[in-house]
Amino acid sequence: MRPSSRWKDMPEPSHFQQELRAIMAEKRRAGIRVLDLTEGDPVIFGHTNQPLSDALIEAAREGLHMYPEQTPWREELRKAISSFEKRYRNMDYVPENIIIGPGVAGCFQILHYSLLEPGDEMIVVEPAHYLTGPTSYWYYFKAKVVTSSCSEDKDWDPILEELPSKITEKTKGIVIVNPNNPTGAVYNEKILKGIVDIASEYNILIISDEIYGLITFDGVTSEPTSKLAKDVPVITLGGISKIFMRPGWRVGYICIHDPENKISELSRTIKRVSGLYGHGMTTIPTPILYAATKAFTGSIEAGLEMAKKLQNRRDYAMKRIEEIEGVTCVKPKGSLYAFPKVEEISKIWKNDEEFMIELLKEESVLFNPGSGYGPSGCGHFRLLLLPEINILEEALTRLERFLKRKRISW
Ligand SMILES: Cc1ncc(COP(=O)(O)O)c(C=O)c1O
């Protein structure tokens, strides 16, 4: 029996990923603890949100184990997200224009199913989370990803002059991640307006991933792209994984902003595709629907507490990085990450993946290499701000020691 040809071009794990897995397994067998700073998961770094745990226990106690369709909780969650978007981001998305799915990753997949034909092009403003392996479904839909870059010299802002040259008649949209994973950039209104104007001129839509929208530092606010789009359709993505610290619950959502009804057919399709649920792959379990409703109607205090800690950890990391020869970093304004550049990478190693393999082998510390986030990420690595300062200190000290040693032997 032949499998579906749709999966024919699905990439195998890269040589880099395979090698990483092998080294990690070897370290585990040898009882060596690796400082693994790769996963943007607040839970594994000890950030907690007790009221939400209580809500989940309550769901179980209430016996909410029936099929979701038998309950009002899917609709209640959409209403809760609508009120959350109003309260915290001053957005007016009616519940009918909010579609929920299993995480932003699942929502992104729903969008791809709804939007893309083979040969279609999507522009991704990089560096961006969407270019890393597991989140890129483009190959599956045989769509082409076209990247447009940001400028590290300008706080990792998108290079607006570059964007129009990337648009062809096959372009369906521009994907932005703001606040950004991995750079920590928060795009200001001028930049966002620039992107909106380009989308308007070329009649394409914007997909704006704002999952980190409320995780910002130093009083910076991150504006929703939709707010600036008077005629351009914007599809905004949000979720429970970061600000509510519940990535394992797999709750994400799509908000449709379409002031001039330019994408009403697409909106209908997205709703129908997400409604293919039944008991299928876009479903969210009933107890989670219940507890997530409590999250979105409740307070974000715990998330803001986490953001405060991240700001302190960022300040520590920036100071420590300054002390390390050959490493520089643009100060992040939001999200869970910083994106330092290591001058030596291009001199000593073939690429940042080889650098990371050697760092892991010799110092048992692991970061995500920057090139996975797009061409501008080459020579960088993603530093998580989630771990406690002593862990960041240990990781950066190992990096410093490693670079010193390599510099001498090179
Ligand atoms: C920009 C961005 N969007 C989405 C996600 C994943 O969200 P979810 O857990 O809801 O699938 C991440 C996770 O790191 C992310 O960085």
The ligand as an SDF file (V2000), in Angstrom:
LIG
                    3D

 16 16  0  0  0  0  0  0  0  0999 V2000
    5.6830   32.7820   17.3520 C   0  0  0  0  0  0  0  0  0  0  0  0
    5.1220   31.5080   17.8690 C   0  0  0  0  0  0  0  0  0  0  0  0
    3.9100   31.1070   17.4640 N   0  0  0  0  0  0  0  0  0  0  0  0
    3.3690   29.9580   17.9050 C   0  0  0  0  0  0  0  0  0  0  0  0
    4.0660   29.1320   18.7660 C   0  0  0  0  0  0  0  0  0  0  0  0
    3.4520   27.8390   19.1960 C   0  0  0  0  0  0  0  0  0  0  0  0
    2.2270   28.0740   19.7840 O   0  0  0  0  0  0  0  0  0  0  0  0
    1.3160   26.8760   20.2380 P   0  0  0  0  0  0  0  0  0  0  0  0
    1.9550   26.2650   21.4430 O   0  0  0  0  0  0  0  0  0  0  0  0
    0.0160   27.5350   20.5640 O   0  0  0  0  0  0  0  0  0  0  0  0
    1.2170   25.9330   19.1100 O   0  0  0  0  0  0  0  0  0  0  0  0
    5.3230   29.4890   19.2150 C   0  0  0  0  0  0  0  0  0  0  0  0
    6.0640   28.6040   20.1150 C   0  0  0  0  0  0  0  0  0  0  0  0
    7.1970   28.7230   20.3980 O   0  0  0  0  0  0  0  0  0  0  0  0
    5.8670   30.7080   18.7350 C   0  0  0  0  0  0  0  0  0  0  0  0
    7.0790   31.1040   19.1080 O   0  0  0  0  0  0  0  0  0  0  0  0
  1  2  1  0
  2  3  1  0
  2 15  2  0
  3  4  2  0
  4  5  1  0
  5  6  1  0
  5 12  2  0
  6  7  1  0
  7  8  1  0
  8  9  2  0
  8 10  1  0
  8 11  1  0
 12 13  1  0
 12 15  1  0
 13 14  2  0
 15 16  1  0
M  END
$$$$
